[in-house]
Amino acid sequence: MGFDFENKNSRTRTLMLIVGVVLVLGIISSLIIQRQISQPRTTVVNTPAPESRTTVRSIYITSGGASFINPQMRAWIKVFMEKTGGTISVNYQSIGSGAGEAR
């Protein structure tokens, strides 16, 4: 009953080869995934050409709330209306926080 050294070496080499292949495939996979993540993505959106006639609609927003923030709200509303070209009008009424919740 002797020990088969040649068979053991063959198994070890086969195992080492399999481990090596798995490691190489893992490294290649991680490099591919990392490259795909780091590349910027471009999205192309086709939009129809605008019609020759443009209809400007006005939107009116009325709200109410705390009087404490009224000066800041007025400043924000002024900038907002300038940026939207006056097509969206905001009316903030400082009627107190409780009354604002009721509306």
C-alpha positions in Angstrom: 0.0 0.0 0.0 2.1 2.8 -1.2 1.2 6.5 -1.5 0.8 7.8 -5.0 2.9 11.0 -5.0 2.4 11.6 -8.8 -1.4 11.6 -8.4 -1.2 14.1 -5.5 1.0 16.5 -7.5 -1.4 16.3 -10.4 -4.3 17.2 -8.2 -2.4 20.0 -6.6 -1.5 21.5 -10.0 -5.1 21.2 -11.2 -6.3 22.9 -8.0 -3.7 25.7 -8.4 -4.7 26.1 -12.0 -8.4 26.4 -11.1 -7.7 28.9 -8.3 -5.5 30.9 -10.7 -8.2 31.1 -13.4 -10.8 32.1 -10.8 -8.6 34.9 -9.5 -7.8 36.2 -13.0 -11.5 36.2 -13.9 -12.3 38.0 -10.7 -9.7 40.7 -11.4 -10.8 41.1 -15.0 -14.5 41.3 -13.9 -13.8 44.0 -11.3 -11.8 46.1 -13.7 -14.6 45.9 -16.3 -17.2 46.9 -13.7 -15.0 49.7 -12.3 -14.5 51.1 -15.9 -18.3 51.0 -16.6 -19.0 52.9 -13.4 -16.4 55.5 -13.9 -17.3 56.3 -17.5 -19.8 59.2 -17.9 -23.1 58.4 -19.4 -24.7 60.4 -22.1 -28.4 60.5 -22.5 -29.8 61.8 -25.8 -33.3 63.3 -25.6 -35.1 64.1 -28.8 -37.5 67.0 -28.3 -39.9 68.3 -30.9 -39.3 71.7 -32.4 -41.3 74.4 -30.8 -44.4 75.6 -32.5 -44.4 78.9 -34.2 -47.1 80.3 -31.8 -46.3 80.5 -28.1 -49.0 80.8 -25.6 -48.1 82.4 -22.3 -50.2 81.4 -19.4 -50.3 83.0 -16.0 -50.3 81.0 -12.9 -51.5 82.5 -9.6 -50.5 81.0 -6.3 -52.1 82.3 -3.1 -50.9 81.1 0.3 -50.9 82.1 3.9 -48.9 81.4 7.0 -46.7 82.8 9.7 -46.2 86.5 10.0 -42.7 86.0 11.3 -41.3 85.0 7.9 -43.3 87.5 5.9 -40.3 89.8 5.1 -38.2 86.8 3.9 -41.2 85.4 1.9 -41.6 88.8 0.1 -37.9 88.8 -0.8 -38.1 85.3 -2.2 -41.3 86.0 -4.1 -39.8 89.0 -5.7 -36.8 87.1 -7.0 -39.0 84.1 -8.0 -41.3 86.3 -10.0 -38.4 88.0 -11.7 -36.9 84.7 -12.7 -40.2 83.4 -14.1 -40.9 86.5 -16.0 -44.1 87.2 -14.1 -45.8 84.2 -15.6 -46.2 82.8 -12.0 -47.6 85.2 -9.5 -47.3 84.4 -5.8 -49.4 86.0 -3.1 -48.3 85.3 0.5 -50.6 86.5 3.2 -49.1 86.7 6.7 -52.2 85.7 8.6 -50.5 83.7 11.4 -49.4 80.1 11.3 -52.6 78.7 12.7 -54.8 80.4 10.1 -52.4 79.3 7.3 -52.8 75.7 8.3 -56.6 76.1 8.2 -56.5 77.3 4.6 
